[in-house]
């Protein structure tokens, strides 16, 4: 199972642009949405949320890397509107 998407965060120089992709990781009773680089390697502090397979409940992860460009709350969780 996989979901792929591209996020290009705002950067100062064009040379710093790096594609990252969404990846779903099966962790037993939950599925984790994380970001990986173009080689499929986990990006540091890039777990976005956990989704319960039983209830469908979404829990956002803390301490997401601010350099990824997402709007974060005071706990480092991605803000979902």
FENWOBEL-V330446 format. One record per residue. N is the residue number from 1. RES is the residue in one small letter. PHI is phi in radians with two decimals (999 if undefined). NEAR is the number of other C-alpha atoms within 10 Angstrom. Layout:
BEGIN
n = [N:N]
res = [RES:RES]
phi = [PHI:PHI]
near = [NEAR:NEAR]
END
This chain:
BEGIN
n = [1:2:3:4:5:6:7:8:9:10:11:12:13:14:15:16:17:18:19:20:21:22:23:24:25:26:27:28:29:30:31:32:33:34:35:36:37:38:39:40:41:42:43:44:45:46:47:48:49:50:51:52:53:54:55:56:57:58:59:60:61:62:63:64:65:66:67:68:69:70:71:72:73:74:75:76:77:78:79:80:81]
res = [x:x:x:x:x:x:x:x:x:x:x:x:x:x:x:x:x:x:x:x:x:x:x:x:x:x:x:x:x:x:x:x:x:x:x:x:x:x:x:x:x:x:x:x:x:x:x:x:x:x:x:x:x:x:x:x:x:x:x:x:x:x:x:x:x:x:x:x:x:x:x:x:x:x:x:x:x:x:x:x:x]
phi = [999:-2.77:-2.21:-2.15:-2.67:-2.12:-2.17:-2.01:-1.24:-1.28:-2.30:-1.36:-2.10:-1.05:-1.13:-1.55:-1.20:-2.38:-1.35:-2.20:-2.21:-1.42:-2.44:-1.74:-2.02:-1.39:-2.04:1.43:-1.43:-2.23:-2.08:-1.85:-1.63:-2.26:-1.88:-2.26:-1.44:-1.15:-1.69:1.52:-1.45:-1.05:-1.53:-0.97:0.95:-2.10:-1.25:-1.54:-2.77:-2.01:-2.11:-1.26:-1.23:-1.39:-1.78:1.42:-1.13:-1.85:-2.09:-1.32:-1.58:-1.49:1.05:-1.24:-1.03:-1.11:-1.23:-1.33:1.67:-1.36:-1.39:-2.05:-1.50:-1.18:-1.69:1.38:-1.65:-1.12:-1.47:-1.89:-1.49]
near = [6:9:10:11:10:13:14:12:15:13:13:8:7:8:7:10:12:14:14:23:20:21:21:19:16:15:12:9:11:18:18:21:21:21:26:20:15:12:8:12:11:17:15:12:17:20:25:20:19:22:19:15:14:8:9:11:11:14:13:19:19:18:17:23:18:14:11:19:14:18:12:16:13:8:10:17:21:22:10:9:3]
END
